[in-house]
Amino acid sequence: MIFADLHIHSKYSRATSPDMNMKNLSHWAKIKGLGLMGTGDMTHPKWLQEIKSTVSEDSGILHCNGTDFILSGEISLIYTAAGKVRKVHLVILSPGFEVTDQINSWLLKKGRIDYDGRPIFGFSCIEFMDAVASISKDIAVIPAHIWTPHFSLFGSNSGFDSIEECFEDKIKYVTALETGLSSDPAMNRKISMIDNYPLVSFSDSHSLWRIGRECTVLGVEDLTYKNIINAIKNKIRFTVEVDPSYGKYHFDGHRACNICIDPVNTINNKMCPKCKKPLTIGVLHRVEELADRKQPKNVPDFKTMLPLQEILSLVYSLGTGTKTITSKYNGLIQKYGSEFNILMQSDLSSMEDKKLAGVLMKNRFGKIFVEPGYDGVYGKPAMESEQKTLRNLL
């Protein structure tokens, strides 16, 4: 089995850490316990050149300082279909530099690719799928974070109500669906139209410590690009998920007014109770709109847990980026080997801090309460002593 995070961003994407370079990504992959990373941003000329100058390649697998990568990127498509403006993000996986160069050559005919790691274009998903098919059958296309309100396949603000509506006869080229932070496989399996699609989870990380916060565990031993894509289609062992409430768009809400609302209370009124402007309709609401089952069926295996830094921040009531939390994090990594070892399998009975050990065990079984995120605001993990108060605010 291999833990894979194939959707990240480089230092060339907007709002991304300048530390997101190949050397650091390789280092942090080991810290996290990831066996395979996506490069992210393969469409950006400067980043692609850095990748080429840093790695060796074999069967579509890139090797950098002991970490394996495959070429990946994300594009943003903004266009009009059926009288509505659509905004859809797509993750692209490429079998090698030659194919990536061909993808970028085609994109250059449509616009610029040098201003952002996730470039924006005005063509449709259908047109892009046509281009992919003409370039290489080995390119994988995965609709990104399919439920987020503003830029996704099913987004409440700009998405579609079905996969067929978005891709029409090019639907056969869709490799898998990325569920995003604000949903999990059980939520997705309330919707029968996506039953036949593999569900993947990746971090969409813009900073080093967030890589691997969600990932997909693949049943593959001989690491080649083709085997990776086959594993995504047929051999996903399980996915690692954050609690959907941790995601930035789980509940309905209006950030400007500090309003977060359970969607059961917004079915008939989607306006902010303070300013009377439209609420941002969250993922839970949108899933229920499209659900054709009361209960999920055929739910693939997944494990729910929060990142280690979030647990440390919760236990010690300090920010994730503080020196104290960083020091404690590094000490645990040094002792236990990797974050996934700590989160999933290490024996914690001998840990000196029994409170931390207890919270880590609850996290291992998805038992940490999270105040739901909304309208771009991350959810907030809470200790049991705080839960009653937080629930009263929802």
C-alpha positions in Angstrom: 0.0 0.0 0.0 1.1 3.5 -0.7 -0.2 6.8 0.8 -0.7 9.3 -2.0 -1.4 13.0 -2.1 -1.7 14.0 -5.7 -3.3 17.4 -5.5 -1.1 20.2 -4.0 0.2 23.6 -5.2 3.7 25.0 -5.6 5.1 28.4 -4.6 3.9 29.7 -8.0 0.2 29.5 -7.0 -1.6 32.4 -5.4 -1.8 32.4 -1.6 0.8 29.6 -1.4 3.8 29.4 0.9 7.1 30.3 -0.8 8.5 27.2 0.8 6.6 24.9 -1.5 9.6 23.7 -3.5 10.6 20.2 -4.5 13.2 19.8 -1.8 10.8 20.8 0.9 8.0 18.8 -0.5 10.2 15.7 -0.5 11.3 16.3 3.1 7.7 16.8 4.3 6.4 13.8 2.5 8.7 11.7 4.6 7.6 13.5 7.8 4.0 12.9 6.9 4.5 9.3 5.8 3.4 9.8 2.2 4.9 7.4 -0.4 3.7 9.4 -3.4 3.2 13.1 -4.1 1.8 15.1 -7.0 4.1 17.9 -8.1 1.2 20.3 -8.5 1.2 23.2 -10.9 2.8 21.4 -13.9 1.3 24.0 -16.2 3.5 26.8 -14.8 6.7 27.2 -17.0 9.0 28.2 -14.2 7.8 25.4 -11.8 8.0 22.8 -14.6 11.5 23.8 -15.3 12.4 23.5 -11.6 10.9 20.0 -11.6 12.8 19.0 -14.7 16.1 20.2 -13.2 15.5 18.5 -9.8 14.2 15.0 -10.6 15.0 11.8 -12.4 12.2 10.0 -14.2 11.4 6.3 -14.7 8.1 5.0 -16.0 6.3 8.2 -15.3 7.6 8.3 -11.7 9.8 11.3 -10.7 12.4 10.7 -8.0 13.6 13.6 -5.8 15.6 13.1 -2.6 14.1 9.8 -1.8 10.5 10.8 -2.5 8.4 9.7 -5.5 6.2 12.1 -7.5 4.0 12.2 -10.5 3.3 15.2 -12.6 0.1 16.9 -11.6 -1.7 20.2 -11.9 -5.0 22.0 -11.6 -6.8 24.3 -14.0 -9.8 26.6 -13.5 -12.4 26.7 -16.2 -14.9 29.6 -16.2 -17.5 29.6 -19.0 -21.2 29.8 -19.8 -23.3 26.6 -20.2 -27.1 26.3 -20.3 -27.4 30.1 -19.6 -25.4 30.0 -16.4 -21.8 30.9 -15.6 -19.9 27.7 -14.6 -16.7 27.6 -12.6 -15.1 24.1 -12.5 -11.6 23.1 -11.3 -10.0 20.0 -12.7 -6.9 18.1 -11.4 -4.7 16.7 -14.2 -2.2 13.8 -13.8 0.3 13.3 -16.6 2.4 10.3 -17.5 5.6 12.3 -18.2 7.3 15.4 -19.3 6.6 14.9 -23.0 2.9 14.6 -22.5 2.9 17.6 -20.1 4.7 19.7 -22.7 1.9 18.8 -25.2 -0.8 19.7 -22.7 0.9 23.1 -22.0 1.3 23.8 -25.7 -2.4 23.3 -26.2 -3.2 25.5 -23.2 -1.0 28.2 -24.6 -3.3 28.4 -27.6 -6.1 29.3 -25.2 -4.4 31.7 -22.9 -1.6 32.4 -20.5 -0.1 29.8 -18.2 2.7 31.8 -16.6 0.8 34.1 -14.2 -0.5 31.5 -11.7 0.1 27.8 -10.8 -3.6 27.2 -11.3 -4.4 29.1 -14.6 -7.8 30.2 -15.6 -9.4 29.6 -19.0 -12.7 30.3 -20.7 -13.2 27.0 -22.5 -15.5 24.2 -21.3 -14.9 20.9 -19.6 -16.0 19.2 -22.8 -13.5 21.0 -24.9 -10.7 20.2 -22.5 -11.6 16.5 -22.4 -11.5 16.5 -26.2 -8.0 17.9 -26.1 -6.9 15.4 -23.5 -8.2 12.5 -25.6 -6.2 13.8 -28.6 -3.0 14.2 -26.7 -2.7 10.9 -24.7 -5.1 8.2 -23.4 -2.9 8.1 -20.3 -3.8 11.5 -19.0 -6.0 11.3 -15.9 -8.6 14.1 -15.2 -10.2 14.3 -11.8 -12.9 17.0 -11.0 -11.5 18.8 -8.0 -13.2 19.2 -4.6 -16.5 18.5 -6.3 -18.8 20.1 -3.7 -17.2 23.5 -2.8 -19.6 26.3 -3.6 -17.6 28.5 -5.9 -15.3 26.4 -8.2 -16.5 22.8 -8.6 -18.5 20.3 -10.5 -21.5 20.4 -8.1 -20.8 23.8 -6.5 -24.0 25.6 -5.2 -22.9 28.8 -6.9 -21.6 27.7 -10.3 -21.8 24.0 -10.7 -24.0 21.4 -12.4 -26.6 19.1 -11.1 -25.1 16.0 -12.8 -21.8 14.8 -14.2 -23.4 14.2 -17.6 -24.6 17.8 -17.7 -21.0 19.0 -17.3 -19.1 16.5 -19.5 -21.8 15.1 -21.8 -20.3 12.3 -24.0 -16.8 13.0 -22.7 -17.8 11.6 -19.3 -15.9 8.4 -20.2 -12.7 10.4 -19.7 -13.4 11.2 -16.0 -11.0 9.1 -14.0 -12.3 9.7 -10.4 -14.0 12.4 -8.3 -12.2 14.3 -5.5 -14.5 14.7 -2.5 -12.8 17.7 -0.9 -12.4 18.6 2.7 -16.0 19.4 3.4 -17.5 16.0 2.4 -16.6 12.4 3.0 -17.3 9.2 1.1 -20.5 8.4 3.1 -22.0 11.8 2.2 -21.2 11.2 -1.5 -22.7 7.7 -1.5 -26.2 9.2 -0.9 -26.1 10.1 -4.6 -26.5 7.2 -7.0 -25.2 9.0 -10.1 -21.7 8.9 -8.7 -21.7 5.2 -7.7 -19.5 4.1 -10.5 -16.8 6.7 -9.9 -13.8 6.1 -7.6 -13.7 8.7 -4.8 -10.3 10.1 -4.0 -9.1 12.5 -1.3 -6.1 14.8 -1.5 -4.9 17.8 0.5 -5.1 20.6 -2.1 -2.4 22.0 0.1 -0.9 25.5 -0.1 1.6 25.0 2.7 3.9 22.3 3.8 2.3 21.3 7.1 -1.0 20.7 5.4 0.1 18.2 2.8 -1.4 14.8 3.5 -4.2 16.1 5.6 -6.3 14.1 3.2 -4.9 11.4 1.0 -5.7 8.2 -0.8 -4.2 4.8 0.0 -3.5 2.8 -3.1 -2.9 -0.9 -3.5 0.2 -0.8 -5.7 3.6 -2.4 -5.3 5.4 -1.9 -8.6 5.4 1.9 -8.8 4.7 3.1 -12.3 2.4 5.8 -13.6 0.1 3.3 -15.3 -0.1 1.2 -12.1 -1.0 4.3 -10.1 -3.8 5.2 -12.4 -5.0 1.6 -12.5 -5.0 1.6 -8.7 -7.0 4.9 -8.5 -9.6 3.2 -10.8 -9.6 -0.3 -9.2 -7.4 -0.6 -6.0 -8.2 2.2 -3.6 -7.7 0.6 -0.1 -9.1 3.5 1.8 -9.0 7.3 2.0 -7.8 9.5 4.9 -10.4 12.2 5.6 -10.7 15.1 7.9 -14.0 15.5 9.6 -16.2 17.2 7.0 -17.0 19.9 9.5 -13.3 20.9 9.4 -13.7 22.0 5.8 -14.2 25.6 5.0 -17.7 25.1 3.4 -19.5 22.4 5.3 -22.3 24.5 6.7 -24.2 27.3 5.2 -23.1 30.8 6.3 -22.0 34.3 5.8 -18.5 35.1 6.9 -18.9 38.9 6.9 -21.7 38.6 9.5 -20.1 35.7 11.4 -23.2 33.6 10.6 -22.9 29.8 10.5 -26.2 27.8 10.1 -27.1 24.2 9.9 -28.7 23.7 6.5 -31.8 22.2 8.1 -32.6 25.8 9.0 -32.0 27.3 5.6 -34.1 25.0 3.3 -36.8 27.7 2.9 -34.7 30.8 3.5 -31.2 31.1 2.1 -30.7 34.8 3.2 -28.4 35.9 6.0 -30.5 36.8 9.1 -28.3 39.8 9.8 -27.7 41.6 6.5 -30.4 39.9 4.4 -27.8 39.1 1.6 -27.6 35.5 0.2 -25.8 32.9 2.3 -23.1 30.8 0.9 -24.8 27.4 0.6 -22.4 24.8 2.0 -21.5 21.3 1.0 -23.8 19.5 3.4 -26.8 21.5 2.0 -25.8 20.8 -1.6 -25.3 17.1 -1.0 -28.8 16.8 0.4 -30.2 18.7 -2.5 -28.9 16.1 -5.0 -29.2 13.1 -2.8 -31.6 10.4 -4.0 -31.1 8.1 -1.0 -31.9 8.6 2.7 -28.9 6.4 3.6 -25.6 6.0 1.8 -24.9 2.7 0.0 -21.7 1.0 -1.1 -19.5 3.4 1.0 -15.8 2.8 0.3 -13.5 2.4 3.3 -12.2 5.6 4.9 -10.7 6.8 8.1 -11.6 10.1 9.7 -8.9 12.1 11.6 -7.5 15.6 12.0 -3.9 16.5 11.3 -1.4 16.2 14.2 -0.8 19.9 14.4 -4.5 20.5 14.9 -4.6 18.0 17.7 -1.6 19.5 19.4 -3.1 23.0 19.0 -6.3 21.7 20.6 -4.6 20.0 23.6 -2.3 22.9 24.4 -4.6 25.8 23.4 -1.9 27.3 21.1 -1.8 28.2 17.4 -0.7 25.5 15.0 2.2 27.7 13.9 3.6 28.6 17.3 7.1 27.6 18.4 5.7 25.4 21.2 3.5 23.4 18.9 6.2 23.1 16.3 8.7 21.9 18.9 6.2 19.3 20.2 5.4 18.2 16.7 9.0 17.7 15.8 9.6 15.7 19.0 6.8 13.3 18.2 8.0 12.8 14.7 11.5 12.1 15.9 10.1 9.5 18.4 7.5 7.8 16.2 8.8 8.2 12.7 6.0 9.9 10.8 2.7 11.7 11.3 0.7 8.8 9.9 2.4 6.4 12.3 1.3 8.6 15.2 -2.2 9.1 13.9 -3.0 5.6 12.9 -0.8 2.8 14.4 1.8 3.7 17.0 1.4 2.4 20.5 0.7 5.5 22.6 0.4 3.7 26.0 3.9 4.8 27.0 3.4 8.5 26.0 4.2 10.7 29.0 1.4 13.2 28.3 -1.7 11.1 29.0 -4.1 13.8 28.0 -2.4 14.1 24.5 -2.4 10.3 24.2 -6.1 10.2 25.0 -7.0 12.9 22.5 -4.9 11.2 19.8 -6.7 7.9 20.4 -10.1 9.7 20.0 -8.8 11.3 16.9 -7.8 7.9 15.6 -11.4 6.8 15.6 -12.9 10.1 14.4 -14.2 11.1 17.8 -13.0 14.8 17.9 -15.9 17.3 17.8 -15.5 20.0 15.2 -17.4 23.2 15.1 -18.5 23.3 11.4 -16.7 25.5 8.9 -18.7 27.9 6.6 -18.2 30.4 3.9 -14.4 30.1 3.7 -13.8 29.7 7.5 -12.2 26.5 8.7 -14.0 24.4 11.2 -12.6 24.4 14.8 -11.8 21.3 16.8 -13.0 21.4 20.4 -12.4 19.6 23.7 -15.4 17.9 25.4 -15.6 20.7 27.9 -16.2 23.1 25.1 -18.6 21.1 23.0 -21.9 22.0 24.8 -21.2 25.7 24.4 -20.2 25.4 20.7 -23.3 23.3 19.9 -25.4 26.0 21.4 -24.0 28.5 18.9 -24.9 26.4 15.8 
